[in-house]
Amino acid sequence: LGAERTIACAPGSSKLFAGAQNCPLCRAGSYKPTWGTGNCTLCPEIASYSPRGSHMFENCTCNRGYGGENRSACYPCPPGTYKNFTGPGVCSSCLGVDTN
């Protein structure tokens, strides 16, 4: 009687404050791999996108302007190249089509 029940949040969700009775999903750009009351962890800056409710670091994907296969393997596109989408992929050359 009178004992406060501790809610353990599922992976991909976290309590907003101590004593909260619900566990909202982690925001896009973060993840939480474990059960418990811990906070969601932000994805690294170079791979800062992940869907809402992510539960794995592997859900963090490379940003625009960064090539690679996601997570910490993302690298900035070298000068003269670009990547204009979020997710895994290679940087493409900025060179246009030669009309000569």
C-alpha positions in Angstrom: 0.0 0.0 0.0 1.3 3.5 -0.8 4.4 2.1 -2.6 5.1 3.8 -5.9 5.3 1.4 -8.8 8.4 1.9 -11.0 7.7 1.7 -14.7 10.4 0.2 -16.8 10.3 1.8 -20.3 10.8 -0.5 -23.3 13.7 0.1 -25.7 13.0 3.1 -27.9 11.1 4.9 -25.1 12.0 6.9 -22.0 10.4 8.7 -19.1 10.3 12.5 -19.5 10.8 13.0 -15.7 11.1 10.9 -12.5 7.7 9.6 -11.4 6.1 9.8 -14.8 3.6 7.0 -15.4 4.2 6.7 -19.2 7.1 6.2 -21.5 6.9 8.3 -24.7 8.9 7.1 -27.7 12.4 8.5 -28.2 12.4 11.6 -30.5 13.7 11.3 -34.0 17.4 11.6 -33.9 17.8 9.5 -30.7 17.6 5.9 -29.6 17.5 3.8 -26.4 18.6 0.2 -26.6 17.6 -1.1 -23.2 14.7 -1.6 -20.9 14.6 0.7 -17.9 14.2 4.3 -16.8 17.2 5.7 -18.6 17.2 8.5 -21.2 17.3 8.3 -24.9 20.8 8.9 -26.4 21.3 11.4 -29.3 22.7 10.0 -32.5 26.2 11.4 -33.4 26.1 14.7 -35.2 27.3 13.3 -38.5 24.5 10.6 -38.4 21.8 12.5 -36.6 18.7 11.1 -38.1 16.8 8.1 -36.7 13.1 7.4 -36.8 11.0 8.2 -33.7 11.1 5.3 -31.2 14.5 3.9 -32.4 16.0 1.3 -30.1 19.3 0.7 -31.8 22.4 2.9 -32.6 22.2 1.3 -36.0 19.1 3.3 -36.7 21.2 6.5 -36.8 21.7 7.3 -40.5 24.2 9.4 -42.3 23.1 13.0 -42.9 23.1 14.8 -46.2 26.7 15.7 -47.1 28.0 12.6 -45.4 28.7 9.3 -47.2 29.0 5.8 -45.7 26.9 3.0 -44.3 25.5 4.9 -41.3 26.4 5.3 -37.6 30.0 6.2 -36.9 31.1 5.0 -40.3 29.8 8.3 -41.9 32.4 10.6 -43.4 32.1 14.1 -44.8 31.8 14.2 -48.6 35.2 15.3 -50.0 35.4 18.7 -51.9 33.8 18.4 -55.3 31.3 15.8 -54.2 27.9 15.7 -52.6 25.1 13.5 -51.2 21.7 15.1 -51.1 19.8 12.6 -49.1 19.7 11.1 -45.6 20.8 7.5 -45.2 23.5 5.2 -46.4 25.2 6.0 -49.7 28.2 7.3 -51.5 29.2 10.9 -52.3 28.7 11.7 -56.0 30.8 14.0 -58.2 29.6 17.6 -58.6 30.9 17.7 -62.2 28.2 18.4 -64.8 27.8 16.8 -68.1 30.3 18.0 -70.7 28.5 19.5 -73.6 31.5 19.7 -76.0 
